């Protein structure tokens, strides 16, 4: 029970104590995905709830569900959490983005900044945070790239991000929010 209610700090400490370097990383095996699905079904049956109800909870409230999904999976907790979010968030599998959604993302991504940017964008257009992040930073580079000069605000955000994320260009470009990874690196 105490493991299910542990804090994020405890999660990273547990991964370190259990030998995070010994844990599996990289592409997920089909067998691992099936174990996660089995564990999820088991949790939902034990708690007489639905996946939709669980995914509507806050991150802290979903921790027992994700912990149960992690049973028998030799991966860092954060890695399991991300996989579960991609597998079980119904807003993550809505198909191709419409022109209206892309337009909304273009308009909104210039206005929303910070740690909760992807969740806010996703909530506004009805998509998951991971789907929006992927569309904006990986798949949707075309609408994201600006061919204009950098604004002072963008340069300021870039400098702050470089200090904060120390060379993690993916996080830096996410923080800047209006430029691609390549543009941030070249600047």
PERAQUI-V123012 format. One record per pair of residues at least 12 apart in sequence whose C-alpha atoms are under 10 Angstrom apart, sorted by the first residue. I is the first residue (numbers start at 1). J is the second residue. If there is no record, write none. Layout:
# PERAQUI-V123012
i=I j=J
i=I j=J
This chain:
# PERAQUI-V123012
i=1 j=64
i=3 j=63
i=3 j=64
i=3 j=67
i=4 j=62
i=4 j=63
i=4 j=64
i=4 j=65
i=4 j=66
i=4 j=67
i=4 j=68
i=5 j=60
i=5 j=61
i=5 j=62
i=5 j=63
i=5 j=64
i=5 j=67
i=6 j=60
i=6 j=63
i=6 j=64
i=6 j=67
i=7 j=60
i=7 j=63
i=8 j=60
i=8 j=63
i=8 j=77
i=8 j=78
i=11 j=67
i=11 j=76
i=11 j=77
i=11 j=78
i=12 j=76
i=12 j=77
i=12 j=78
i=14 j=76
i=14 j=77
i=15 j=74
i=15 j=75
i=15 j=76
i=15 j=77
i=15 j=78
i=16 j=76
i=18 j=74
i=18 j=76
i=19 j=76
i=20 j=74
i=20 j=75
i=20 j=76
i=20 j=77
i=21 j=75
i=21 j=76
i=22 j=74
i=22 j=75
i=22 j=76
i=23 j=73
i=23 j=74
i=23 j=75
i=23 j=76
i=23 j=77
i=24 j=73
i=24 j=74
i=24 j=75
i=24 j=76
i=24 j=79
i=25 j=74
i=25 j=75
i=25 j=76
i=25 j=79
i=25 j=80
i=26 j=75
i=26 j=79
i=28 j=75
i=28 j=80
i=28 j=83
i=31 j=73
i=32 j=70
i=32 j=72
i=32 j=73
i=32 j=74
i=32 j=75
i=33 j=69
i=33 j=73
i=33 j=80
i=33 j=83
i=33 j=84
i=33 j=87
i=35 j=69
i=35 j=70
i=35 j=71
i=35 j=72
i=35 j=73
i=36 j=66
i=36 j=68
i=36 j=69
i=36 j=70
i=36 j=71
i=36 j=72
i=36 j=73
i=36 j=80
i=36 j=83
i=36 j=84
i=36 j=87
i=37 j=69
i=37 j=84
i=37 j=87
i=37 j=88
i=38 j=68
i=38 j=69
i=38 j=71
i=39 j=65
i=39 j=66
i=39 j=67
i=39 j=68
i=39 j=69
i=39 j=70
i=39 j=71
i=39 j=72
i=40 j=65
i=40 j=66
i=40 j=67
i=40 j=68
i=40 j=69
i=40 j=70
i=40 j=71
i=40 j=84
i=40 j=88
i=41 j=69
i=42 j=65
i=42 j=68
i=42 j=69
i=43 j=64
i=43 j=65
i=43 j=66
i=43 j=67
i=43 j=68
i=43 j=69
i=44 j=65
i=47 j=65
i=51 j=65
i=51 j=88
i=51 j=89
i=51 j=90
i=52 j=88
i=52 j=89
i=52 j=90
i=54 j=66
i=54 j=88
i=54 j=89
i=55 j=85
i=55 j=88
i=55 j=89
i=55 j=90
i=56 j=89
i=59 j=81
i=62 j=81
i=63 j=81
i=65 j=81
i=65 j=84
i=66 j=78
i=66 j=80
i=66 j=81
i=66 j=82
i=66 j=83
i=66 j=84
i=66 j=85
i=67 j=80
i=67 j=81
i=69 j=81
i=69 j=84
i=70 j=84
i=82 j=130
i=85 j=128
i=85 j=129
i=85 j=130
i=86 j=128
i=86 j=129
i=86 j=130
i=86 j=131
i=89 j=127
i=89 j=128
i=89 j=129
i=89 j=130
i=89 j=131
i=90 j=127
i=90 j=128
i=91 j=122
i=91 j=123
i=91 j=125
i=91 j=126
i=91 j=127
i=91 j=128
i=91 j=129
i=91 j=130
i=91 j=131
i=91 j=132
i=92 j=122
i=92 j=126
i=92 j=127
i=92 j=128
i=92 j=129
i=92 j=130
i=92 j=131
i=92 j=132
i=93 j=127
i=93 j=128
i=93 j=131
i=94 j=126
i=94 j=127
i=94 j=128
i=94 j=131
i=96 j=135
i=97 j=127
i=97 j=131
i=97 j=132
i=97 j=135
i=97 j=140
i=100 j=125
i=101 j=124
i=101 j=125
i=101 j=126
i=101 j=127
i=102 j=125
i=102 j=132
i=102 j=135
i=102 j=136
i=102 j=140
i=102 j=143
i=102 j=144
i=103 j=143
i=104 j=121
i=104 j=124
i=104 j=125
i=105 j=121
i=105 j=122
i=105 j=124
i=105 j=125
i=105 j=132
i=105 j=135
i=105 j=136
i=105 j=140
i=105 j=143
i=105 j=144
i=106 j=136
i=106 j=140
i=106 j=143
i=106 j=144
i=106 j=145
i=106 j=178
i=108 j=120
i=108 j=121
i=108 j=124
i=108 j=125
i=109 j=121
i=109 j=132
i=109 j=136
i=109 j=144
i=109 j=174
i=109 j=176
i=109 j=177
i=109 j=178
i=110 j=144
i=110 j=154
i=110 j=176
i=110 j=177
i=110 j=178
i=110 j=179
i=111 j=177
i=111 j=178
i=112 j=175
i=112 j=177
i=112 j=178
i=113 j=157
i=113 j=174
i=113 j=175
i=113 j=176
i=113 j=177
i=113 j=178
i=114 j=157
i=114 j=174
i=114 j=175
i=114 j=176
i=114 j=177
i=115 j=174
i=115 j=175
i=116 j=129
i=117 j=129
i=117 j=132
i=117 j=133
i=117 j=174
i=117 j=175
i=117 j=177
i=118 j=130
i=118 j=131
i=118 j=132
i=118 j=133
i=118 j=134
i=118 j=136
i=118 j=174
i=118 j=177
i=119 j=131
i=119 j=132
i=119 j=133
i=120 j=132
i=121 j=133
i=133 j=174
i=136 j=174
i=136 j=177
i=136 j=178
i=136 j=179
i=136 j=180
i=137 j=170
i=137 j=171
i=137 j=173
i=137 j=174
i=137 j=177
i=137 j=178
i=137 j=179
i=137 j=180
i=137 j=181
i=138 j=170
i=138 j=180
i=138 j=181
i=140 j=180
i=141 j=179
i=141 j=180
i=141 j=181
i=142 j=180
i=143 j=178
i=143 j=179
i=143 j=180
i=144 j=177
i=144 j=178
i=144 j=179
i=144 j=180
i=145 j=178
i=145 j=179
i=145 j=180
i=145 j=181
i=145 j=182
i=145 j=183
i=146 j=178
i=146 j=179
i=146 j=180
i=146 j=183
i=147 j=179
i=147 j=183
i=150 j=178
i=150 j=179
i=150 j=183
i=150 j=187
i=153 j=176
i=154 j=175
i=154 j=176
i=154 j=177
i=154 j=178
i=154 j=179
i=154 j=184
i=155 j=176
i=155 j=184
i=155 j=187
i=156 j=176
i=157 j=172
i=157 j=173
i=157 j=175
i=157 j=176
i=157 j=177
i=157 j=178
i=158 j=172
i=158 j=173
i=158 j=174
i=158 j=175
i=158 j=176
i=158 j=177
i=158 j=179
i=158 j=184
i=158 j=185
i=158 j=187
i=159 j=172
i=159 j=176
i=159 j=184
i=160 j=172
i=160 j=175
i=160 j=176
i=161 j=173
i=161 j=174
i=161 j=175
i=161 j=176
i=162 j=175
i=162 j=176
i=162 j=184
i=162 j=185
i=167 j=185
i=168 j=181
i=169 j=181
i=169 j=182
i=169 j=184
i=169 j=185
i=170 j=182
i=170 j=184
i=170 j=185
i=172 j=184
i=172 j=185
i=173 j=185
